[in-house]
């Protein structure tokens, strides 16, 4: 992976939470945990840019596109989402 090295000073509680997430196996490294957090932050900012009308249009577009990749089991959807976290 290419990228830019950045030095960031985190408060102790955040640094401890990142280390704990690595210890629990949620992330392979502290760097990956920080990257995951920044990606979530970026995604949340992206979603906030949509109006309610635009979100409704996108939901309708998805519904109109036909069946998804899951049979209809909410449990399947939750399981797939957990894999992505």
N, C-alpha and C positions, 0 to 999 in steps of 0.2 A: 504494500500500500504506500502510495506517495502522499506526502502531506507536509505540513508546516509544524515544527516543534514550537510549542508555546509553554511558557511557565505561568502557572496559575496558583495563587495562594488561596487555599480554601479554609474556611473556619473548621476548627477541630471536629465538630459534630458532623459536618458534611464529609470530611475526609474519612472519618470512622465509618460512616454509612457506606461509602464507596468500598472501603476495605472489606466490610462485612458482606457486601453483595458478591464480592469476588470469592470470599471464603465459603459462601453458601452455594457457589457454583453458578450463580446467575450470569456472570460474565467471566471470560477467561483472564482478564487483566483489569487493573484500575483504569488504564487508558481506554479500554473498550467500554467500561462503565461510564466514563465521562463522555465518550463519543455517543453512546446511547442516550444519555441525558440531553446532550446538545441537539441530537436528531429529533427527540421528542419535543424539545422547545421550539425548534424550527418548524416542525409539523403543526404545532398548536398555533403558532403565529400565522401560518398559511391558512388554516381553517378559519381563523378570526377575520380574515379578509373577505369571506363570503357573506353575502346578505342572506337573510332567511329565505327570500324568494329564490335565490340561486341554489341554495341547499335543497329546497323543495324540488326544484327543477332537476337537480342531479339525482335525487332519490327516485323521482318518477322515471327518469331516463334509465336508471338501473332496473327498476321494476319492469319497464317496458321491454328491456333487452332479453327477457326470457329467464329460464331457470339458471341458477348459479351452479357453482361446482359442488355444493353440498346438497344432500338429499332433501333437507328441510329440517334436520335435527339441530336445534339450538345447541345441543351438547357438542356436536361436531364443530360448529362454528367456534364455540368457546375453547375447545381443545386446540384448534388451529391457532387461535389468537394467543393462547398460552405459550405455544411453541415459538411465537414471534417475539415474545417478551424477554 
